[in-house]
């Protein structure tokens, strides 16, 4: 559902189309379609009881089929992070993993064929265009490290000794030697575990690994161990190198201790961060002991003056740790500075850090409060005695010449970072939710649109539209009268358009000029058929949620387009693209020349902004349809009639506006809009 955004609502129009629009193509299969998935390059993958198929999205032609992968569960499909490939997992507790190229169906990796009994973890390596596998070989009681060329599937090397433990039996015989060998075997079996962090590619020849019991450096070209250093056993880790301290690898690991509560007699788990510093060349510890902080892994800031460690805890101690010694520099006896809430984000300002913090429930969308303060790196002290409290979930922040512009689900304002006071005479605020029981701060917030110069938002409390000029840090009320939409709706989307502003809800669309004059207001009555209405609300909720989180979803090159465009729809679509295959940009993954054309084609298509909206309406008594409505005029362009309600099986390509849905058990139909 997350892929649907604006065009998702079209699905429900295509249940039965009465000739208003012809399908782009139809694809028929020998057995019923179980599920369909869209890859990040737009190829359609279809599963039936006979085979797994790859479909050309432009023609509907079957590009390939794999009968060995028939009748597989939809849950086994997974896009391989940072690549254009996908994986299929077959089996139960001990599963076989297949990695497949969606274009030609080539199986690039087959764990069964490779003799791997169980894949413990898989790791795409973006710089090298390779795939690292940690697994157990059949008949072996130890973990094996294997490296593959991900574009060809060729195995490049294998290391079966890296996780083995061999203790010396020198000077021992009989029972003593036996017990030493047994101890080695037990420890070797204990090393049959996945990596606790993604591998760190230092350069073409050096790869760093975080195992629950070790930090390891290997030669990425040969798999030969450079060094291996023991650490406190940990479930999660983070590896990093920084120009601020060259030649050093920093490893933060999360450990836990369980104790019995004296009041409830229930077990209580306490988490700790342990941060190590190792010499990149030989793995020797640089610090006398790791730096220990209470809390889970969260953020490390690599400042020129030291490593700032910010654990995940309701009220954590953050500290500036000396790169050379590992000792803390802030607070009493170097124990750190206590802050309110865990660090969410930060911006560097003149050598200090403007921090946004929140309590841990912010990560499950339950929190309604964030806090702002400035951290003085030299002293470790906070600039404001009282934190600036933000109402609602933080959606974006931007540093302006005259302060920090922040947008939450409930208010918009500009903070003077020197005084900690708000700049605008009043915030732009949201009203209380119409339906508190179904309120989601990421969906039912303040709709806004922006470019480099201005931000425009609709206040549901005032029922007015406001403009914030970023350079002057001023607030202007655009509208002269309150906005009243039919059916007591509130605008859920704001868009900047030529000559003014668009306000859009489920059944209303309004255009205002920059003086607040109404250019048009079009209203289309909502359907009363419960099933259709339910479908519509689901679609719109998905759209709203995507809009609300778009700012944090941008990735790589796609983020650049999203930030440069003035059009909100382009922002949404580019944000969707970033979410769909932004990993390609983030990871820098090598893509074949023939496939790069596909990437660029989709990227260019993503920047095309639709000049219309779709509205589900009862356009005649008990007659329902999708209306294509022009943003320029507010008038209906085209109508697509609805048939009887069904539960559709579908997939949406947001970039090309393709909709694939199953009209009958053995057929998929594609419509392009």
ROSE-941137 format. One record per residue (C-alpha): residue number from 1; y, z, x; residue in one letter; chain. Coordinates in steps of 0.25 Angstrom, whole numbers, always signed. Each point is the difference from the previous one (the first is absolute). Layout:
BEGIN
- NUM,Y,Z,X,A,A
...
//
This chain:
BEGIN
- 1,+0,+0,+0,X,A
- 2,+9,+3,+12,X,A
- 3,+1,-15,+3,X,A
- 4,+5,-4,-14,X,A
- 5,+15,+3,+0,X,A
- 6,+8,-9,-9,X,A
- 7,-10,-11,-3,X,A
- 8,-11,+10,-4,X,A
- 9,+5,+0,-14,X,A
- 10,-4,-15,-1,X,A
- 11,-15,+4,+1,X,A
- 12,+1,+4,-15,X,A
- 13,+6,-13,-4,X,A
- 14,-11,-8,+6,X,A
- 15,-11,+6,-8,X,A
- 16,+0,-12,-9,X,A
- 17,+10,-11,+3,X,A
- 18,+2,-10,-12,X,A
- 19,+4,-12,+9,X,A
- 20,+14,+5,+4,X,A
- 21,-4,-1,+14,X,A
- 22,-12,-7,+7,X,A
- 23,-8,+8,+11,X,A
- 24,+1,-5,+14,X,A
- 25,-15,+0,+2,X,A
- 26,-13,+6,-5,X,A
- 27,-12,+5,+8,X,A
- 28,-14,+1,-6,X,A
- 29,-11,+8,+6,X,A
- 30,-15,+1,-2,X,A
- 31,+0,+14,-4,X,A
- 32,+10,+10,-6,X,A
- 33,+12,+4,+9,X,A
- 34,-1,+15,+3,X,A
- 35,+14,+1,+7,X,A
- 36,+10,-7,+7,X,A
- 37,+10,+3,+12,X,A
- 38,+12,-6,+6,X,A
- 39,+1,+0,+15,X,A
- 40,+13,+2,+7,X,A
- 41,+1,-15,+3,X,A
- 42,-2,-3,-14,X,A
- 43,-15,-4,+0,X,A
- 44,-8,+4,-12,X,A
- 45,-13,+7,+2,X,A
- 46,-10,+0,-12,X,A
- 47,-13,+8,-1,X,A
- 48,-11,-4,-9,X,A
- 49,-15,+4,-1,X,A
- 50,-3,-13,+7,X,A
- 51,+9,+0,+12,X,A
- 52,+14,+4,+6,X,A
- 53,+10,-12,-1,X,A
- 54,+13,-4,+7,X,A
- 55,+9,-8,-9,X,A
- 56,+12,-9,+4,X,A
- 57,+12,+6,-8,X,A
- 58,+7,-14,-1,X,A
- 59,-12,-8,-5,X,A
- 60,-11,+10,-5,X,A
- 61,-10,-7,+9,X,A
- 62,-11,+9,+5,X,A
- 63,+2,+1,+15,X,A
- 64,-12,+7,+4,X,A
- 65,-11,+9,-6,X,A
- 66,-9,+11,+5,X,A
- 67,-13,+2,-7,X,A
- 68,-4,+12,+9,X,A
- 69,+12,+8,-6,X,A
- 70,-3,-2,-15,X,A
- 71,+2,+12,-10,X,A
- 72,+8,+8,+9,X,A
- 73,+9,+11,-5,X,A
- 74,+15,-2,-1,X,A
- 75,+2,+13,+7,X,A
- 76,-6,-5,+13,X,A
- 77,+11,-11,+1,X,A
- 78,+11,+4,+10,X,A
- 79,+11,-7,+7,X,A
- 80,-1,+2,+15,X,A
- 81,+13,+7,+5,X,A
- 82,+9,-9,+8,X,A
- 83,-8,-13,-2,X,A
- 84,-3,-11,-10,X,A
- 85,-14,+4,-1,X,A
- 86,-8,+8,-10,X,A
- 87,-12,+9,+1,X,A
- 88,-12,+2,-9,X,A
- 89,-9,+13,+0,X,A
- 90,-14,-1,-5,X,A
- 91,-10,+11,-1,X,A
- 92,+0,+15,-2,X,A
- 93,+3,+11,+9,X,A
- 94,-4,-9,+12,X,A
- 95,+7,-13,-3,X,A
- 96,+1,-13,+6,X,A
- 97,+15,-6,+2,X,A
- 98,+4,-14,+0,X,A
- 99,+13,-5,+4,X,A
- 100,+3,-14,-6,X,A
- 101,+11,-11,+2,X,A
- 102,+5,-3,-14,X,A
- 103,+3,-15,+4,X,A
- 104,-13,-5,+4,X,A
- 105,-9,+12,-4,X,A
- 106,-5,+2,+15,X,A
- 107,-6,+14,+2,X,A
- 108,+7,+5,+12,X,A
- 109,-8,+13,+1,X,A
- 110,-13,+4,-6,X,A
- 111,-4,+14,+4,X,A
- 112,-15,-3,-4,X,A
- 113,+0,-12,+9,X,A
- 114,+6,+8,+11,X,A
- 115,-11,+10,-1,X,A
- 116,+10,+11,-4,X,A
- 117,-7,+10,-9,X,A
- 118,+14,+7,-4,X,A
- 119,+14,-4,+2,X,A
- 120,+8,+13,+3,X,A
- 121,+14,-6,+0,X,A
- 122,+6,-14,+2,X,A
- 123,+13,-3,+7,X,A
- 124,+8,-13,+0,X,A
- 125,+8,-2,+13,X,A
- 126,+12,-8,-3,X,A
- 127,+5,-3,+14,X,A
- 128,-13,-5,+5,X,A
- 129,-5,-6,-13,X,A
- 130,-13,+8,+1,X,A
- 131,-9,+9,-8,X,A
- 132,-5,+13,+5,X,A
- 133,-12,+6,-6,X,A
- 134,-6,+15,+2,X,A
- 135,-14,+0,-6,X,A
- 136,-14,+4,+3,X,A
- 137,-10,-10,+4,X,A
- 138,-14,-1,-6,X,A
- 139,-10,+9,+6,X,A
- 140,+11,+8,+8,X,A
- 141,+5,+14,-2,X,A
- 142,+14,-2,+7,X,A
- 143,+13,-7,-4,X,A
- 144,+3,-14,+6,X,A
- 145,+13,-7,+2,X,A
- 146,+1,-15,-3,X,A
- 147,+11,-10,+2,X,A
- 148,+1,-14,-8,X,A
- 149,+9,-11,+0,X,A
- 150,+4,+1,-14,X,A
- 151,+4,-15,-2,X,A
- 152,-14,-5,+5,X,A
- 153,-9,+12,-2,X,A
- 154,-5,-1,+14,X,A
- 155,-4,+14,+6,X,A
- 156,+8,+2,+13,X,A
- 157,-6,+12,+5,X,A
- 158,-8,+13,-3,X,A
- 159,+0,+14,+5,X,A
- 160,-12,+8,-3,X,A
- 161,+3,+11,+10,X,A
- 162,+14,+5,-4,X,A
- 163,-4,+10,-10,X,A
- 164,-13,+5,+7,X,A
- 165,+0,+14,+7,X,A
- 166,-8,+1,+13,X,A
- 167,+0,+13,+6,X,A
- 168,-5,+2,+14,X,A
- 169,-15,+5,+2,X,A
- 170,+2,+2,+15,X,A
- 171,-7,+12,+5,X,A
- 172,-7,+2,-13,X,A
- 173,-14,-3,-4,X,A
- 174,-10,+3,-11,X,A
- 175,+6,+8,-12,X,A
- 176,+14,+0,+6,X,A
- 177,+1,-15,+2,X,A
- 178,-6,-2,-14,X,A
- 179,+10,+9,-6,X,A
- 180,+12,-7,+7,X,A
- 181,-5,-14,-5,X,A
- 182,-2,+6,-14,X,A
- 183,+15,+5,+1,X,A
- 184,+4,-14,+4,X,A
- 185,-7,-6,-11,X,A
- 186,+6,+9,-10,X,A
- 187,+14,-2,+5,X,A
- 188,-2,-15,+0,X,A
- 189,-4,+1,-15,X,A
- 190,+12,+8,-3,X,A
- 191,+8,-12,+5,X,A
- 192,-5,-9,-11,X,A
- 193,+14,+0,-7,X,A
- 194,+11,-9,-3,X,A
- 195,+13,-1,+8,X,A
- 196,+11,+10,-5,X,A
- 197,+11,-10,+2,X,A
- 198,+3,-15,+1,X,A
- 199,-2,-4,+14,X,A
- 200,+13,-2,+9,X,A
- 201,+1,-13,+7,X,A
- 202,+8,+4,+13,X,A
- 203,-1,-14,+5,X,A
- 204,-10,-12,+1,X,A
- 205,-10,+8,+9,X,A
- 206,+2,+15,-5,X,A
- 207,-4,+5,-13,X,A
- 208,+1,+15,-4,X,A
- 209,-10,+7,-10,X,A
- 210,+0,+13,-7,X,A
- 211,-14,+5,-3,X,A
- 212,-2,+14,-7,X,A
- 213,-3,+6,+14,X,A
- 214,+7,-9,+10,X,A
- 215,+12,-9,+3,X,A
- 216,-6,-12,+7,X,A
- 217,+6,-11,+8,X,A
- 218,-8,-13,+2,X,A
- 219,+2,-14,+5,X,A
- 220,+2,-8,-12,X,A
- 221,-5,-13,+7,X,A
- 222,-13,+6,+4,X,A
- 223,-3,+13,-7,X,A
- 224,-1,+8,+12,X,A
- 225,+5,+14,+0,X,A
- 226,+12,+3,+8,X,A
- 227,+0,+15,-3,X,A
- 228,-4,+10,-11,X,A
- 229,+6,+14,-2,X,A
- 230,-5,+10,-10,X,A
- 231,+9,+6,-10,X,A
- 232,-2,+11,-11,X,A
- 233,-8,-6,-11,X,A
- 234,+9,-7,-11,X,A
- 235,-2,-8,-12,X,A
- 236,+14,-8,+1,X,A
- 237,+8,-4,+12,X,A
- 238,+12,-8,+4,X,A
- 239,+2,-8,+13,X,A
- 240,+13,-4,+5,X,A
- 241,+7,-5,+13,X,A
- 242,+15,+0,+2,X,A
- 243,+11,-6,+10,X,A
- 244,+6,+14,+0,X,A
- 245,-12,+5,+8,X,A
- 246,-7,-12,+7,X,A
- 247,-14,+1,+5,X,A
- 248,-4,+11,-11,X,A
- 249,-8,-1,-12,X,A
- 250,+3,+11,-11,X,A
- 251,-12,+4,-9,X,A
- 252,+3,+8,-12,X,A
- 253,-13,+5,-7,X,A
- 254,-1,+8,-13,X,A
- 255,-10,+12,+1,X,A
- 256,-3,+10,-11,X,A
- 257,-5,+15,-1,X,A
- 258,-6,+6,-12,X,A
- 259,+1,+15,-3,X,A
- 260,-3,+9,-12,X,A
- 261,+11,+4,-9,X,A
- 262,+2,+15,+0,X,A
- 263,+6,-1,-14,X,A
- 264,-9,-10,-7,X,A
- 265,-13,+0,+9,X,A
- 266,+1,-15,+0,X,A
- 267,+0,-9,+13,X,A
- 268,+14,-4,+5,X,A
- 269,+2,-12,+9,X,A
- 270,+12,+1,+10,X,A
- 271,+4,-13,+7,X,A
- 272,+5,-2,+14,X,A
- 273,+6,-11,+8,X,A
- 274,-4,-1,+15,X,A
- 275,+8,-9,+8,X,A
- 276,-5,-5,+14,X,A
- 277,+6,-8,+11,X,A
- 278,-9,-8,+9,X,A
- 279,+2,-8,+12,X,A
- 280,-2,-15,-4,X,A
- 281,-6,-4,+13,X,A
- 282,-11,+11,+1,X,A
- 283,+0,+9,-13,X,A
- 284,+4,+13,+8,X,A
- 285,+7,+10,-9,X,A
- 286,+15,+0,+4,X,A
- 287,+3,+13,-8,X,A
- 288,-7,+13,+3,X,A
- 289,-4,+1,-14,X,A
- 290,+2,-8,-13,X,A
- 291,+12,+4,-8,X,A
- 292,-4,+7,-13,X,A
- 293,+7,+0,-13,X,A
- 294,-4,+4,-14,X,A
- 295,-2,-11,-10,X,A
- 296,-6,-13,-2,X,A
- 297,+3,-13,+7,X,A
- 298,+13,-6,-4,X,A
- 299,+11,-6,+9,X,A
- 300,+3,-1,+15,X,A
- 301,+14,-4,+4,X,A
- 302,+1,-5,+14,X,A
- 303,+14,+3,+4,X,A
- 304,+5,-1,+15,X,A
- 305,+2,+15,+1,X,A
- 306,-14,+3,-5,X,A
- 307,-11,-2,-10,X,A
- 308,+4,+6,-14,X,A
- 309,-13,+5,-7,X,A
- 310,+2,+1,-15,X,A
- 311,-13,+5,-7,X,A
- 312,-3,-2,-15,X,A
- 313,+2,+14,-6,X,A
- 314,+9,+6,-11,X,A
- 315,+8,+7,+10,X,A
- 316,-4,-5,+14,X,A
- 317,+6,+3,+13,X,A
- 318,+4,-12,+7,X,A
- 319,+2,+0,+15,X,A
- 320,+5,-9,+12,X,A
- 321,-11,+0,+10,X,A
- 322,+3,-2,+15,X,A
- 323,-7,-13,+4,X,A
- 324,-3,+5,+14,X,A
- 325,-5,+14,-4,X,A
- 326,-4,+0,-14,X,A
- 327,+8,+13,-3,X,A
- 328,+9,+1,-12,X,A
- 329,+15,+0,+2,X,A
- 330,+6,+5,-14,X,A
- 331,+0,+13,-7,X,A
- 332,-3,+14,+4,X,A
- 333,-10,+0,+12,X,A
- 334,-1,-15,-2,X,A
- 335,-8,+1,-13,X,A
- 336,+9,-10,-7,X,A
- 337,+9,-2,-12,X,A
- 338,-4,+3,-14,X,A
- 339,+4,-10,-10,X,A
- 340,-1,-1,-15,X,A
- 341,-12,-10,-4,X,A
- 342,-7,-10,+9,X,A
- 343,+7,-11,+6,X,A
- 344,+0,-13,-9,X,A
- 345,+9,-9,+8,X,A
- 346,+12,+0,+10,X,A
- 347,+11,-8,+5,X,A
- 348,+7,+2,+14,X,A
- 349,+15,+3,+0,X,A
- 350,+7,+1,+13,X,A
- 351,-12,+6,+7,X,A
- 352,-3,+10,-12,X,A
- 353,-10,-3,-11,X,A
- 354,+4,+0,-15,X,A
- 355,-13,+5,-6,X,A
- 356,-6,-1,-14,X,A
- 357,-10,+11,-3,X,A
- 358,-9,+3,-13,X,A
- 359,-11,+10,-3,X,A
- 360,-14,-6,+1,X,A
- 361,-1,-4,-15,X,A
- 362,+10,-11,+3,X,A
- 363,-12,-8,+5,X,A
- 364,-7,+0,-14,X,A
- 365,+13,-4,-7,X,A
- 366,+1,+14,-7,X,A
- 367,+12,+5,+8,X,A
- 368,+14,-1,-6,X,A
- 369,+8,+5,+12,X,A
- 370,+3,-5,+14,X,A
- 371,+9,+6,+10,X,A
- 372,+10,-5,+10,X,A
- 373,+5,+6,+13,X,A
- 374,+4,-4,+14,X,A
- 375,-8,+5,+12,X,A
- 376,+8,+2,+13,X,A
- 377,-10,-4,+11,X,A
- 378,+7,+8,+11,X,A
- 379,+0,+13,-7,X,A
- 380,-12,-2,-10,X,A
- 381,+10,+6,-11,X,A
- 382,+3,-6,-13,X,A
- 383,+14,-5,-3,X,A
- 384,+1,+5,-15,X,A
- 385,-2,+14,-3,X,A
- 386,-5,-5,-14,X,A
- 387,-9,-12,-2,X,A
- 388,+6,-11,-8,X,A
- 389,-10,+0,-12,X,A
- 390,-4,-14,-6,X,A
- 391,-4,+0,-14,X,A
- 392,-12,-10,-3,X,A
- 393,-9,-7,+9,X,A
- 394,+7,-7,+12,X,A
- 395,-1,-15,-2,X,A
- 396,+9,-5,+12,X,A
- 397,+11,+4,+9,X,A
- 398,+10,-8,+8,X,A
- 399,+10,+5,+11,X,A
- 400,+14,-6,-3,X,A
- 401,+13,+2,+8,X,A
- 402,+4,+11,-9,X,A
- 403,-13,+7,-3,X,A
- 404,-14,-1,-4,X,A
- 405,-3,-7,-13,X,A
- 406,-12,+5,-7,X,A
- 407,-7,-4,-12,X,A
- 408,-10,+9,-8,X,A
- 409,-7,-2,-13,X,A
- 410,+11,+9,-6,X,A
- 411,+13,-2,+7,X,A
- 412,+8,-9,+10,X,A
- 413,+11,+5,+9,X,A
- 414,+5,+0,+14,X,A
- 415,-1,+12,+10,X,A
- 416,+11,+3,+10,X,A
- 417,-9,+3,+12,X,A
- 418,+11,+8,+7,X,A
- 419,+3,+9,-11,X,A
- 420,-13,+0,-8,X,A
- 421,+9,-3,-13,X,A
- 422,-2,-12,-9,X,A
- 423,+10,-11,+1,X,A
- 424,+0,-6,-14,X,A
- 425,+8,+7,-11,X,A
- 426,-13,+1,-8,X,A
- 427,-14,-4,+2,X,A
- 428,-6,-12,-8,X,A
- 429,-11,+8,-8,X,A
- 430,-12,-3,-9,X,A
- 431,-2,+7,-14,X,A
- 432,-11,+8,-4,X,A
- 433,-13,-8,-2,X,A
- 434,-2,-5,-14,X,A
- 435,-15,+4,+1,X,A
- 436,-1,+12,+9,X,A
- 437,-15,+0,-1,X,A
- 438,-2,-13,+6,X,A
- 439,+12,+1,+10,X,A
- 440,-3,-6,+14,X,A
- 441,+12,+2,+9,X,A
- 442,-4,-13,+8,X,A
- 443,+0,-8,-13,X,A
- 444,+11,+6,-9,X,A
- 445,+11,+1,+9,X,A
- 446,+14,-6,+3,X,A
- 447,-1,-15,+0,X,A
- 448,+9,-6,+11,X,A
- 449,+3,-13,+8,X,A
- 450,+7,-2,+13,X,A
- 451,+4,-9,+11,X,A
- 452,+7,+3,+13,X,A
- 453,+14,+3,-6,X,A
- 454,-3,+7,-14,X,A
- 455,-10,+7,-8,X,A
- 456,+0,-1,-15,X,A
- 457,-8,+10,-9,X,A
- 458,-2,+4,-15,X,A
- 459,+2,+14,-4,X,A
- 460,-9,+3,-11,X,A
- 461,+8,+13,-2,X,A
- 462,+14,-6,-2,X,A
- 463,-6,-13,-5,X,A
- 464,+10,-7,+10,X,A
- 465,-1,-10,+12,X,A
- 466,+6,+5,+13,X,A
- 467,+3,-7,+13,X,A
- 468,+0,+6,+14,X,A
- 469,+7,-7,+11,X,A
- 470,-7,+4,+13,X,A
- 471,+12,-3,+9,X,A
- 472,+10,+8,-7,X,A
- 473,-10,+10,-6,X,A
- 474,+6,-1,-14,X,A
- 475,-5,+1,-14,X,A
- 476,+4,-9,-11,X,A
- 477,-4,+0,-15,X,A
- 478,-2,-15,-3,X,A
- 479,-3,+1,-15,X,A
- 480,+11,+3,-10,X,A
- 481,-9,+5,-11,X,A
- 482,-14,+6,+0,X,A
- 483,-12,-9,+1,X,A
- 484,-8,+1,-13,X,A
- 485,-13,-8,+0,X,A
- 486,-8,-2,-13,X,A
- 487,-12,+8,-3,X,A
- 488,+7,+11,+8,X,A
- 489,-5,-6,+13,X,A
- 490,+6,+3,+14,X,A
- 491,+1,-10,+10,X,A
- 492,-11,+1,+10,X,A
- 493,+5,-11,+10,X,A
- 494,+13,-4,+6,X,A
- 495,+2,-13,+7,X,A
- 496,+12,-6,+7,X,A
- 497,+3,-14,-5,X,A
- 498,+10,-11,+2,X,A
- 499,+13,+6,-7,X,A
- 500,-5,+13,-4,X,A
- 501,-12,+9,-3,X,A
- 502,-13,-1,-8,X,A
- 503,-5,+12,-8,X,A
- 504,-15,-2,-4,X,A
- 505,-9,+9,-9,X,A
- 506,-13,-4,-8,X,A
- 507,+7,-7,-11,X,A
- 508,+15,-1,+4,X,A
- 509,+7,-8,+11,X,A
- 510,+15,+1,+2,X,A
- 511,+10,-6,+10,X,A
- 512,+13,+6,+4,X,A
- 513,+11,-6,+8,X,A
- 514,+6,+8,+11,X,A
- 515,+11,+5,-9,X,A
- 516,-10,+6,-9,X,A
- 517,+1,-11,-11,X,A
- 518,-13,-4,-7,X,A
- 519,-4,-14,+2,X,A
- 520,-12,+1,-9,X,A
- 521,-9,+10,-6,X,A
- 522,-14,-5,-5,X,A
- 523,-10,+8,-8,X,A
- 524,-14,-4,-3,X,A
- 525,-8,+9,-10,X,A
- 526,-12,+7,+6,X,A
- 527,-14,-2,-5,X,A
- 528,-6,+11,-9,X,A
- 529,-14,-4,+3,X,A
- 530,-5,+13,+8,X,A
- 531,-9,-7,+10,X,A
- 532,+11,-10,+4,X,A
- 533,+11,+11,+1,X,A
- 534,-10,+8,+9,X,A
- 535,-2,-12,+9,X,A
- 536,+15,-2,+1,X,A
- 537,+3,+14,+3,X,A
- 538,-10,+0,+11,X,A
- 539,+5,-13,+6,X,A
- 540,+14,+6,+0,X,A
- 541,-4,+13,+6,X,A
- 542,-6,-7,+12,X,A
- 543,+12,-9,+1,X,A
- 544,+10,+12,+0,X,A
- 545,-9,+8,+10,X,A
- 546,+0,-12,+9,X,A
- 547,+15,-1,+0,X,A
- 548,+2,+15,+2,X,A
- 549,-9,+0,+13,X,A
- 550,+4,-14,+5,X,A
- 551,+10,+5,+10,X,A
- 552,-12,+8,+7,X,A
- 553,-9,-12,-1,X,A
- 554,+7,-11,+8,X,A
- 555,-7,-3,+13,X,A
- 556,+3,-9,+12,X,A
- 557,+7,-13,-2,X,A
- 558,-1,+1,-15,X,A
- 559,+8,+12,+1,X,A
- 560,+11,-8,+6,X,A
- 561,+0,-9,-12,X,A
- 562,+0,+11,-10,X,A
- 563,+12,+7,+7,X,A
- 564,+8,-13,+2,X,A
- 565,-1,-6,-14,X,A
- 566,+10,+4,-11,X,A
- 567,-10,-2,-11,X,A
- 568,-8,+12,-5,X,A
- 569,-12,-9,-5,X,A
- 570,-1,-6,+14,X,A
- 571,+0,+14,+5,X,A
- 572,-11,+4,-9,X,A
- 573,-8,-13,+3,X,A
- 574,+2,+2,+15,X,A
- 575,-4,+14,-1,X,A
- 576,-13,-4,-7,X,A
- 577,-3,-10,+11,X,A
- 578,+2,+11,+10,X,A
- 579,-9,+9,-7,X,A
- 580,-10,-11,-1,X,A
- 581,-1,-5,+14,X,A
- 582,+11,+7,+7,X,A
- 583,-10,+6,+10,X,A
- 584,-1,-14,+6,X,A
- 585,+15,+1,+4,X,A
- 586,-2,+15,+4,X,A
- 587,-12,-1,+8,X,A
- 588,+4,-13,+7,X,A
- 589,-14,-6,-3,X,A
- 590,-3,-13,+6,X,A
- 591,-2,-11,-11,X,A
- 592,-6,-14,+2,X,A
- 593,+10,-11,+0,X,A
- 594,-6,-6,-13,X,A
- 595,+1,+13,-7,X,A
- 596,+14,+3,+5,X,A
- 597,+5,-12,-9,X,A
- 598,-6,+7,-12,X,A
- 599,+7,+13,+4,X,A
- 600,+14,-7,+2,X,A
- 601,-2,-7,-13,X,A
- 602,-3,+13,-8,X,A
- 603,+12,+6,+7,X,A
- 604,+10,-11,-4,X,A
- 605,-6,+1,-14,X,A
- 606,+2,+15,-1,X,A
- 607,+15,-2,+2,X,A
- 608,+2,-9,-12,X,A
- 609,+6,+9,-11,X,A
- 610,-3,-4,-15,X,A
- 611,+12,-3,-8,X,A
- 612,-7,+5,-13,X,A
- 613,-7,+12,-6,X,A
- 614,-12,+2,-9,X,A
- 615,+1,+8,-13,X,A
- 616,-12,+3,-9,X,A
- 617,+6,-1,-14,X,A
- 618,-4,-1,-15,X,A
- 619,+8,-13,-2,X,A
- 620,-5,-1,-14,X,A
- 621,-6,+10,-10,X,A
- 622,-14,+4,+6,X,A
- 623,+2,-12,+10,X,A
- 624,+0,+4,+15,X,A
- 625,+3,-7,+12,X,A
- 626,+6,-1,+14,X,A
- 627,+14,-5,+1,X,A
- 628,+6,-6,+13,X,A
- 629,+14,+4,+0,X,A
- 630,+11,-5,+9,X,A
- 631,+8,+10,+8,X,A
- 632,+12,-10,+0,X,A
- 633,+1,-1,-15,X,A
- 634,-9,+11,-6,X,A
- 635,-6,-11,-9,X,A
- 636,-15,-3,-2,X,A
- 637,-5,-12,+9,X,A
- 638,-14,+0,-5,X,A
- 639,-10,+7,-8,X,A
- 640,-15,+3,+2,X,A
- 641,-8,+5,-12,X,A
- 642,-10,+11,+0,X,A
- 643,-14,+0,-6,X,A
- 644,-9,+11,-3,X,A
- 645,+1,+12,+9,X,A
- 646,-11,+1,+11,X,A
- 647,-2,+8,+13,X,A
- 648,+3,-11,+10,X,A
- 649,-6,-1,+14,X,A
- 650,+11,-5,+9,X,A
- 651,+7,-1,+14,X,A
- 652,+14,-3,+2,X,A
- 653,+6,-8,+12,X,A
- 654,+14,+6,+0,X,A
- 655,+5,-10,+11,X,A
- 656,-4,-13,-7,X,A
- 657,+0,+5,-14,X,A
- 658,-14,-4,-2,X,A
- 659,-8,+8,-10,X,A
- 660,-16,+0,+0,X,A
- 661,-7,+5,-12,X,A
- 662,-14,-1,-5,X,A
- 663,+0,-7,-14,X,A
- 664,-15,+1,-2,X,A
- 665,-11,+7,+9,X,A
- 666,-2,-13,+9,X,A
- 667,+14,-5,+1,X,A
- 668,+13,+3,+7,X,A
- 669,+13,-7,-4,X,A
- 670,+12,-1,+8,X,A
- 671,+14,-1,-6,X,A
- 672,+12,-3,+9,X,A
- 673,+14,+4,-4,X,A
//
